[in-house]
Amino acid sequence: MSILDYYLKHVKEEPEKEALVLLNDLIKYFRNICINVEFSFWQDESKWGIRNVKLGHSRILIYAGLLLLILTSSKHRRDKIHFLRKHIYASPIDKIYTAYDEHNDSNFEHIIAIYNIFLSKLVHDNVREELKCLEYPDRFSCGCYAELKANSDFLQSELTRFILENRRNWTSKAFEYLVF
């Protein structure tokens, strides 16, 4: 039995069910990453800047990719397993693209632009060093941190917009599980 088969066992038995076991573990995984970043901040403030910036960009995209794939699978009612199997090994960006495409949402280009800003900044050693050495109280006096923080805020706003705008396209069970 594959890991995906394990997570989709209940969906296979009752196709009207959602992939809530997978969704639950995804939510726990992302919360664990957030807690780890916070814990390491309190233990040792060093490198918090770069870890925070990565959390707000690449880690959020990893989370959002699978989250949006699971939510979008609920549109496929009786074909959820096939839909998930088809897209599960795609990159996070491709998973997000699939969700945006399935919902005819042209704002995917915003995601790409935001991620390109992040990558174009983090490719430079001096930016990485500056973020690694950044003291928390001085975070907004650092131009690259302030820019990347605003960039990650825009990313989260766009993903939140997409989720809220499409909540009626997914089953209520899939969407409500995110909240309660």
N, CA and C of each residue as an Amber inpcrd file, in Angstrom:
protein
   540
   0.8490000  -1.1800000   0.0000000   0.0000000   0.0000000   0.0000000
   0.8940000   1.2420000   0.0000000   0.6290000   2.1520000  -0.9120000
   1.4000000   3.3940000  -0.9730000   0.9000000   4.3640000   0.1050000
   1.6890000   5.3810000   0.3470000   1.2870000   6.4010000   1.3210000
  -0.0090000   7.0660000   0.8750000  -0.1010000   7.3710000  -0.4160000
  -1.3150000   8.0090000  -0.9230000  -2.5260000   7.0840000  -0.7480000
  -2.3420000   5.7950000  -0.9870000  -3.4360000   4.8370000  -0.7760000
  -3.9040000   4.8560000   0.6710000  -2.9490000   4.9440000   1.5890000
  -3.2920000   5.0170000   3.0050000  -4.1560000   6.2430000   3.2720000
  -3.7230000   7.3900000   2.7710000  -4.4630000   8.6200000   3.0170000
  -5.8320000   8.6380000   2.3410000  -5.9800000   7.9060000   1.2620000
  -7.2300000   7.9300000   0.5060000  -8.0960000   6.7020000   0.7390000
  -7.7360000   5.9070000   1.7270000  -8.4650000   4.6670000   2.0130000
  -9.9630000   4.9160000   2.1850000 -10.3280000   5.9080000   2.9890000
 -11.7420000   6.1810000   3.2360000 -12.4340000   6.7540000   2.0050000
 -11.7070000   7.4860000   1.1990000 -12.2700000   8.0350000  -0.0330000
 -12.5300000   6.9030000  -1.0260000 -11.6370000   5.9430000  -1.0520000
 -11.8110000   4.7940000  -1.9600000 -13.0410000   3.9810000  -1.5530000
 -13.2190000   3.8170000  -0.2480000 -14.3620000   3.0500000   0.2530000
 -15.6790000   3.8020000   0.0700000 -15.6220000   5.1300000   0.2580000
 -16.8100000   5.9740000   0.1220000 -16.4300000   7.2150000  -0.6930000
 -16.5630000   7.1600000  -2.0200000 -16.0930000   8.2400000  -2.8950000
 -16.6700000   9.6230000  -2.6120000 -17.7860000   9.7060000  -1.9160000
 -18.3340000  11.0290000  -1.5960000 -17.5610000  11.7210000  -0.4760000
 -16.7140000  10.9650000   0.2230000 -15.8920000  11.5480000   1.2840000
 -14.7540000  12.3670000   0.6730000 -14.2130000  13.2480000   1.4990000
 -13.0760000  14.0670000   1.0870000 -11.7880000  13.4640000   1.6380000
 -10.6760000  13.9210000   1.1330000  -9.3610000  13.4380000   1.5800000
  -8.9610000  14.1560000   2.8770000  -9.8120000  14.0290000   3.8920000
  -9.6200000  14.7760000   5.1310000  -8.4460000  14.2740000   5.9590000
  -8.1190000  12.9990000   5.8680000  -6.9530000  12.4950000   6.6000000
  -5.6870000  13.1430000   6.0370000  -5.5980000  13.2220000   4.7320000
  -4.4600000  13.8880000   4.0860000  -4.4590000  15.3740000   4.4180000
  -5.6100000  15.9990000   4.3630000  -5.7180000  17.4220000   4.6820000
  -5.3100000  17.6810000   6.1300000  -5.7500000  16.8420000   7.0390000
  -5.3960000  16.9960000   8.4470000  -3.8880000  16.8900000   8.6600000
  -3.2650000  15.9080000   8.0510000  -1.8090000  15.7630000   8.2000000
  -1.0570000  16.9180000   7.5480000  -1.5660000  17.4240000   6.4430000
  -0.9430000  18.5810000   5.8030000  -0.9930000  19.7910000   6.7350000
  -2.1450000  20.0260000   7.3360000  -2.2950000  21.1550000   8.2590000
  -1.3550000  20.9820000   9.4470000  -1.2810000  19.7780000  10.0080000
  -0.3780000  19.5230000  11.1390000   1.0790000  19.7270000  10.7270000
   1.4410000  19.2890000   9.5320000   2.8100000  19.4440000   9.0420000
   3.1860000  20.9140000   8.9340000   2.3140000  21.7140000   8.3370000
   2.6270000  23.1300000   8.1820000   2.6970000  23.8290000   9.5330000
   1.7780000  23.5110000  10.4290000   1.8260000  24.1000000  11.7740000
   3.1270000  23.7210000  12.4690000   3.5870000  22.5010000  12.2640000
   4.8440000  22.0610000  12.8600000   6.0170000  22.8870000  12.3340000
   6.0280000  23.1760000  11.0510000   7.0810000  24.0210000  10.4770000
   7.0330000  25.4030000  11.1250000   5.8510000  25.9660000  11.2680000
   5.7130000  27.2920000  11.8870000   6.1940000  27.2750000  13.3370000
   5.8360000  26.2590000  14.0650000   6.2640000  26.1440000  15.4640000
   7.7710000  25.9940000  15.5430000   8.3490000  25.2290000  14.6320000
   9.7990000  25.0560000  14.6120000  10.5110000  26.3710000  14.3610000
  10.0060000  27.1650000  13.4340000  10.6050000  28.4720000  13.1560000
  10.5060000  29.3540000  14.3960000   9.3460000  29.3480000  15.0460000
   9.1760000  30.1650000  16.2500000  10.0770000  29.6660000  17.3850000
  10.1240000  28.3600000  17.5920000  10.9430000  27.7960000  18.6640000
  12.4080000  28.1350000  18.4570000  12.8810000  27.9770000  17.2320000
  14.2890000  28.2670000  16.9710000  14.5850000  29.7530000  17.1370000
  13.5770000  30.6040000  16.8780000  13.7650000  32.0420000  17.1030000
  14.0340000  32.3120000  18.5780000  13.2600000  31.7060000  19.4480000
  13.4210000  31.9520000  20.8840000  14.6810000  31.3110000  21.4220000
  15.1400000  30.2470000  20.7970000  16.3540000  29.5780000  21.2410000
  17.6040000  30.3040000  20.7690000  17.5390000  30.7580000  19.5460000
  18.7070000  31.4050000  18.9490000  18.2090000  32.3000000  17.8180000
  18.2680000  33.5910000  18.0330000  17.7340000  34.5210000  17.0440000
  18.4860000  34.4850000  15.7140000  19.6560000  33.8800000  15.6850000
  20.4100000  33.8730000  14.4340000  19.6430000  33.1140000  13.3570000
  19.7600000  33.5860000  12.1880000  19.1390000  33.0050000  10.9930000
  17.6180000  33.1170000  10.9840000  17.0200000  33.7840000  11.9450000
  15.5720000  33.8770000  11.9580000  15.0800000  34.6170000  10.7120000
  15.8230000  35.6180000  10.2630000  15.3980000  36.4110000   9.1080000
  15.2320000  35.5820000   7.8610000  16.2240000  34.7810000   7.5630000
  16.1470000  33.9530000   6.3500000  15.1060000  32.8450000   6.5110000
  14.9900000  32.2860000   7.6980000  13.9930000  31.2420000   7.9290000
  12.5840000  31.8090000   7.8090000  12.3970000  33.0140000   8.3150000
  11.0960000  33.6650000   8.2420000  10.7240000  33.9690000   6.7970000
  11.6740000  34.4660000   6.0280000  11.4250000  34.7900000   4.6210000
  11.1200000  33.5160000   3.8240000  11.8360000  32.4460000   4.0900000
  11.5600000  31.1760000   3.3970000  10.1870000  30.6380000   3.7840000
   9.8320000  30.7660000   5.0660000   8.5210000  30.3150000   5.5150000
   7.4160000  31.0560000   4.7650000   7.5800000  32.3470000   4.5910000
   6.5640000  33.1580000   3.9280000   6.4980000  33.0110000   2.4260000
   7.4650000  32.3130000   1.8440000   7.4730000  32.1350000   0.3900000
   7.4610000  30.6500000   0.0150000   8.6010000  30.0060000   0.0480000
   8.6790000  28.6300000  -0.4550000   7.8960000  27.6460000   0.4040000
   7.9280000  27.7980000   1.7250000   7.1950000  26.8620000   2.5830000
   5.6950000  27.0420000   2.4280000   5.2720000  28.2840000   2.2840000
   3.8480000  28.5700000   2.0670000   3.3990000  27.9770000   0.7430000
   4.2580000  28.0370000  -0.2750000   3.8920000  27.4780000  -1.5820000
   3.8020000  25.9570000  -1.5330000   4.6800000  25.3320000  -0.7820000
   4.6080000  23.8740000  -0.6300000   3.2790000  23.4990000   0.0110000
   2.9480000  24.1980000   1.0740000   1.6880000  23.9580000   1.7790000
   0.4960000  24.2430000   0.8680000   0.4990000  25.4100000   0.2450000
  -0.6270000  25.8160000  -0.5950000  -0.8180000  24.8730000  -1.7820000
   0.2780000  24.3800000  -2.3430000   0.1650000  23.4850000  -3.4910000
  -0.6710000  22.2580000  -3.1690000  -0.3460000  21.5860000  -2.0760000
  -1.1040000  20.3850000  -1.7200000  -2.4880000  20.7460000  -1.1890000
  -2.5740000  21.8180000  -0.4390000  -3.8720000  22.2530000   0.0820000
  -4.8530000  22.5220000  -1.0640000  -4.4220000  23.2980000  -2.0500000
  -5.3010000  23.6320000  -3.1700000  -5.6190000  22.3980000  -4.0150000
  -4.6740000  21.4850000  -4.1010000  -4.9290000  20.2400000  -4.8390000
  -6.0120000  19.4200000  -4.1340000  -5.9250000  19.3130000  -2.8200000
  -6.9310000  18.5630000  -2.0520000  -8.2960000  19.2390000  -2.1800000
  -8.3380000  20.5540000  -2.0010000  -9.6140000  21.2670000  -2.1180000
 -10.1960000  21.1220000  -3.5230000  -9.3510000  21.2720000  -4.5280000
  -9.8220000  21.1670000  -5.9100000 -10.3010000  19.7510000  -6.2210000
  -9.6990000  18.7580000  -5.5890000 -10.1400000  17.3730000  -5.8310000
 -11.6010000  17.1830000  -5.4420000 -12.0850000  17.9800000  -4.4970000
 -13.4830000  17.8230000  -4.0720000 -14.4580000  18.1970000  -5.1920000
 -14.0020000  18.9840000  -6.1730000 -14.8300000  19.2990000  -7.3380000
 -15.0710000  18.0610000  -8.1890000 -14.1980000  17.1060000  -8.0680000
 -14.2390000  15.9310000  -8.9390000 -15.0860000  14.8010000  -8.3700000
 -15.8390000  15.1160000  -7.3600000 -16.7960000  14.2220000  -6.7140000
 -16.3360000  12.7560000  -6.6650000 -16.6560000  11.9940000  -7.6660000
 -16.3700000  10.5600000  -7.6370000 -15.0180000  10.2030000  -8.2590000
 -14.2950000  11.1970000  -8.7190000 -13.0140000  10.9330000  -9.3780000
 -11.8500000  11.5980000  -8.6380000 -12.0220000  11.8010000  -7.3410000
 -11.0040000  12.4830000  -6.5330000  -9.6780000  11.7450000  -6.5420000
  -9.7380000  10.4360000  -6.3940000  -8.5130000   9.6470000  -6.3050000
  -7.7080000   9.7750000  -7.5890000  -8.3640000   9.6610000  -8.7190000
  -7.6650000   9.8000000 -10.0010000  -7.0490000  11.1950000 -10.1200000
  -7.8190000  12.2170000  -9.7570000  -7.3270000  13.5960000  -9.8300000
  -6.0860000  13.7650000  -8.9400000  -6.1470000  13.2850000  -7.7170000
  -5.0110000  13.4210000  -6.7980000  -3.7980000  12.6330000  -7.2940000
  -4.0230000  11.4130000  -7.7390000  -2.9020000  10.6090000  -8.2640000
  -2.2310000  11.2930000  -9.4550000  -3.0330000  11.9070000 -10.2900000
  -2.5130000  12.5580000 -11.4960000  -1.6090000  13.7390000 -11.1530000
  -1.9090000  14.4420000 -10.0580000  -1.2020000  15.6940000  -9.7590000
  -0.3220000  15.6530000  -8.5090000  -0.3580000  14.5930000  -7.7560000
   0.3040000  14.5770000  -6.4470000   1.8160000  14.7640000  -6.5400000
   2.4410000  14.2940000  -7.6070000   3.8980000  14.3900000  -7.7250000
   4.3600000  15.6510000  -8.4630000   3.4150000  16.4950000  -8.8190000
   3.7770000  17.7600000  -9.4770000   4.4770000  18.6760000  -8.4750000
   5.2000000  19.6460000  -8.9730000   5.8460000  20.6270000  -8.0950000
   4.7670000  21.4640000  -7.4120000   5.0960000  22.1000000  -6.3090000
   4.1030000  22.9630000  -5.6490000   3.5240000  24.0270000  -6.5910000
   4.3730000  24.6360000  -7.3920000   3.8950000  25.6610000  -8.3370000
   2.9220000  25.0390000  -9.3410000   3.2420000  23.8380000  -9.8370000
   2.3440000  23.1780000 -10.7920000   1.0120000  22.7880000 -10.1370000
   1.0530000  22.4080000  -8.8660000  -0.1920000  22.0940000  -8.1490000
  -1.0570000  23.3420000  -8.0340000  -0.4300000  24.4560000  -7.7030000
  -1.1730000  25.7130000  -7.5930000  -1.7270000  26.1060000  -8.9630000
  -0.8980000  25.9400000 -10.0040000  -1.3690000  26.2360000 -11.3600000
  -2.5980000  25.3930000 -11.7010000  -2.5540000  24.1200000 -11.3540000
  -3.6790000  23.2280000 -11.6290000  -4.9500000  23.7520000 -10.9670000
  -4.8430000  24.1610000  -9.7140000  -6.0160000  24.6820000  -9.0050000
  -6.5300000  25.9580000  -9.6630000  -5.6310000  26.8840000  -9.9700000
  -6.0460000  28.1320000 -10.6110000  -6.6670000  27.8400000 -11.9780000
  -6.0670000  26.9330000 -12.7200000  -6.5710000  26.5840000 -14.0430000
  -7.9540000  25.9340000 -13.9520000  -8.1200000  25.0360000 -13.0100000
  -9.4200000  24.3640000 -12.8220000 -10.5330000  25.3590000 -12.4970000
 -10.1650000  26.4770000 -11.9040000 -11.1490000  27.4760000 -11.5040000
 -11.1450000  28.6890000 -12.4400000 -10.4490000  28.5580000 -13.5620000
 -10.3820000  29.6410000 -14.5550000  -9.9890000  30.9810000 -13.9250000
  -8.9940000  30.9280000 -13.0670000  -8.5230000  32.1270000 -12.3580000
  -7.2190000  32.5740000 -13.0000000  -7.2260000  33.7600000 -13.5540000
  -6.0470000  34.2660000 -14.2640000  -4.9970000  34.8690000 -13.3310000
  -5.2360000  34.9130000 -12.0430000  -4.2870000  35.5210000 -11.1110000
  -3.0890000  34.6340000 -10.7850000  -2.9750000  33.5000000 -11.4030000
  -1.8080000  32.6450000 -11.1630000  -0.5190000  33.3990000 -11.4780000
  -0.5740000  34.2840000 -12.4470000   0.6110000  35.0750000 -12.8050000
   1.1270000  35.8820000 -11.6170000   0.2310000  36.2680000 -10.7090000
   0.6590000  36.9800000  -9.4990000   1.5510000  36.0800000  -8.6370000
   1.1730000  34.8190000  -8.5420000   1.9570000  33.8550000  -7.7570000
   3.3630000  33.7380000  -8.3480000   3.4370000  33.6030000  -9.6470000
   4.7350000  33.4900000 -10.3240000   5.5660000  34.7480000 -10.1100000
   4.9640000  35.9010000 -10.2450000   5.6910000  37.1700000 -10.0670000
   6.2260000  37.2890000  -8.6370000   5.4140000  36.9490000  -7.6770000
   5.8250000  37.0100000  -6.2650000   6.9820000  36.0590000  -6.0120000
   6.8560000  34.8460000  -6.5060000   7.9070000  33.8530000  -6.2810000
   9.2040000  34.2520000  -6.9990000   9.0850000  34.8480000  -8.1650000
  10.2730000  35.3200000  -8.8840000  10.9990000  36.4240000  -8.1230000
  10.2630000  37.3090000  -7.4830000  10.8890000  38.3450000  -6.6550000
  11.6720000  37.6840000  -5.5280000  11.0540000  36.7420000  -4.8570000
  11.7120000  36.0050000  -3.7750000  12.9990000  35.3400000  -4.2660000
  12.9100000  34.6070000  -5.3590000  14.0800000  33.9000000  -5.8790000
  15.1550000  34.8670000  -6.3560000  14.7600000  35.9560000  -6.9810000
  15.7450000  36.9120000  -7.4960000  16.5070000  37.5960000  -6.3670000
  15.8920000  37.7140000  -5.2090000  16.5780000  38.3060000  -4.0520000
  17.4580000  37.2670000  -3.3580000  16.9130000  36.0970000  -3.1310000
  17.6220000  35.0910000  -2.3350000  18.7920000  34.4460000  -3.0730000
  18.8990000  34.6420000  -4.3610000  20.0060000  34.0790000  -5.1240000
  21.3230000  34.7940000  -4.7970000  21.2310000  35.9870000  -4.2580000
  22.4270000  36.7800000  -3.9550000  22.9590000  36.4590000  -2.5600000
  24.2340000  36.1100000  -2.4970000  24.8570000  35.7610000  -1.2150000
  24.7870000  36.9010000  -0.2090000  24.9480000  38.1320000  -0.6840000
  24.9210000  39.2680000   0.2510000  23.5340000  39.4270000   0.8980000
  22.4740000  39.1540000   0.1590000  21.1210000  39.2380000   0.7060000
  20.9260000  38.1340000   1.7450000  21.3670000  36.9290000   1.4100000
  21.2420000  35.8090000   2.3570000  22.0120000  36.0960000   3.6450000
  23.2130000  36.6350000   3.5050000  24.0250000  36.9760000   4.6860000
  23.3580000  38.0580000   5.5180000  22.8350000  39.0590000   4.8370000
  22.1550000  40.1430000   5.5420000  20.9560000  39.6130000   6.3300000
  20.2100000  38.7120000   5.7250000  19.0530000  38.1330000   6.4020000
  19.4760000  37.2210000   7.5590000  20.5680000  36.4920000   7.3710000
  21.0570000  35.6050000   8.4350000  21.5280000  36.3920000   9.6520000
  22.0860000  37.5520000   9.4340000  22.6590000  38.3550000  10.5160000
  21.6890000  39.3850000  11.0700000  20.5180000  39.4580000  10.5440000
  19.5540000  40.4850000  10.9100000  19.0520000  40.2950000  12.3400000
  19.0950000  41.3600000  13.1120000  18.5400000  41.3570000  14.4660000
  17.0360000  41.6200000  14.3670000  16.2680000  40.9260000  15.1470000
  14.8200000  41.0520000  15.0760000  14.3220000  42.4930000  15.2310000
  14.7770000  43.2300000  16.2260000  14.2710000  44.6030000  16.3740000
  14.5700000  45.5050000  15.1710000  15.5890000  45.1580000  14.4020000
  15.9910000  45.9780000  13.2480000  15.3990000  45.4890000  11.9290000
  14.5020000  44.5450000  11.9830000  14.0600000  43.8570000  10.7690000
  13.5150000  44.7970000   9.6920000  12.7500000  45.8010000  10.0630000
  12.1460000  46.6530000   9.0360000  13.0590000  47.7860000   8.5850000
  14.2040000  47.9270000   9.2560000  15.1860000  48.9010000   8.7620000
  16.0740000  48.2700000   7.6910000  15.9500000  46.9830000   7.5100000
  16.6680000  46.2480000   6.4630000  15.7840000  46.2340000   5.2130000
  16.2320000  46.9070000   4.1700000  15.4390000  47.0360000   2.9530000
  15.0330000  45.7130000   2.3340000  15.9730000  44.7580000   2.2720000
  15.6340000  43.4880000   1.6110000  14.6210000  42.6990000   2.4440000
  14.7340000  42.7460000   3.7720000  13.7510000  42.0450000   4.6030000
  12.3740000  42.6880000   4.4450000  12.3230000  44.0110000   4.5280000
  11.0480000  44.7160000   4.4110000  10.3760000  44.4030000   3.0720000
  11.1730000  44.3820000   2.0060000  10.6150000  44.0850000   0.6830000
  10.1110000  42.6450000   0.6030000  10.8990000  41.7140000   1.1200000
  10.4920000  40.3120000   1.0740000   9.3140000  40.0250000   2.0020000
   9.2400000  40.7150000   3.1130000   8.0970000  40.5500000   4.0220000
   6.8300000  41.0450000   3.3350000   6.8910000  42.2010000   2.7010000
   5.7350000  42.7190000   1.9610000   5.3580000  41.7680000   0.8300000
   6.3490000  41.1920000   0.1860000   6.1300000  40.2340000  -0.9010000
   5.4010000  38.9930000  -0.3830000   5.8590000  38.4660000   0.7520000
   5.2030000  37.2690000   1.3050000   3.7940000  37.6070000   1.7940000
   3.5840000  38.8090000   2.3050000   2.2370000  39.2190000   2.7010000
   1.3050000  39.2410000   1.4830000   1.8210000  39.7120000   0.3530000
   1.0240000  39.7330000  -0.8710000   0.7090000  38.3050000  -1.3330000
   1.6690000  37.4180000  -1.2060000   1.4530000  36.0100000  -1.5620000
   0.3380000  35.4100000  -0.7140000   0.4080000  35.6280000   0.5760000
  -0.6260000  35.0900000   1.4670000  -1.9890000  35.7090000   1.1670000
  -2.0020000  36.9970000   0.8490000  -3.2660000  37.6570000   0.4910000
  -3.8580000  37.0530000  -0.7800000  -3.0100000  36.8080000  -1.7670000
  -3.4930000  36.2260000  -3.0250000  -4.0280000  34.8200000  -2.8070000
  -3.3140000  34.0050000  -2.0550000  -3.7750000  32.6380000  -1.7970000
  -5.0740000  32.6420000  -0.9900000  -5.1700000  33.5390000  -0.0310000
  -6.3980000  33.6600000   0.7650000  -7.5600000  34.1030000  -0.1140000
  -7.3110000  35.0750000  -0.9940000  -8.3490000  35.5080000  -1.9260000
  -8.8510000  34.3360000  -2.7600000  -7.9030000  33.5650000  -3.2820000
  -8.2750000  32.4290000  -4.1250000  -9.1370000  31.4310000  -3.3470000
  -8.7370000  31.1200000  -2.1470000  -9.4840000  30.1490000  -1.3350000
 -10.8810000  30.6720000  -1.0150000 -10.9710000  31.9000000  -0.5630000
 -12.2830000  32.4440000  -0.2080000 -13.1860000  32.6010000  -1.4280000
 -12.6090000  32.9890000  -2.5380000 -13.3940000  33.1760000  -3.7560000
 -13.9240000  31.8520000  -4.3100000 -13.2020000  30.7800000  -4.0620000
 -13.5940000  29.4930000  -4.6350000 -14.2380000  28.5360000  -3.6420000
 -14.5160000  29.0070000  -2.4590000 -15.0280000  28.1080000  -1.4200000
 -16.3310000  27.4200000  -1.8180000 -17.1150000  28.0380000  -2.6640000
 -18.3650000  27.4080000  -3.0830000 -18.1550000  26.4050000  -4.2260000
 -16.9640000  26.3810000  -4.7760000 -16.6570000  25.4020000  -5.8290000
 -16.2470000  24.0470000  -5.2420000 -15.9220000  24.0480000  -3.9770000
 -15.5260000  22.8240000  -3.2940000 -16.6660000  22.3640000  -2.4050000
 -16.6220000  21.1290000  -1.9890000 -17.6610000  20.6830000  -1.0740000
 -17.5130000  21.4430000   0.2340000 -18.6220000  21.6480000   0.8960000
 -18.5830000  22.3850000   2.1600000 -17.7310000  21.6460000   3.1860000
 -17.7450000  20.3270000   3.1420000 -16.9480000  19.5340000   4.0960000
 -15.4540000  19.8410000   3.9270000 -14.9910000  19.9030000   2.6940000
 -13.5750000  20.1780000   2.4470000 -13.2050000  21.5730000   2.9280000
 -14.0450000  22.5500000   2.6170000 -13.7290000  23.9220000   3.0110000
 -13.8610000  24.1230000   4.5150000 -14.9240000  23.6170000   5.1100000
 -15.1550000  23.8140000   6.5310000 -14.0720000  23.1740000   7.3850000
 -13.4700000  22.1180000   6.8840000 -12.4220000  21.4350000   7.6360000
 -11.2080000  22.3540000   7.8440000 -11.0450000  23.3040000   6.9690000
  -9.9390000  24.2600000   7.1300000 -10.1400000  25.1530000   8.3410000
 -11.3890000  25.4060000   8.6660000 -11.7050000  26.3580000   9.7210000
 -11.9460000  25.6610000  11.0600000 -12.6840000  24.5640000  11.0460000
 -13.0440000  23.8880000  12.3060000 -12.6430000  22.4370000  12.3070000
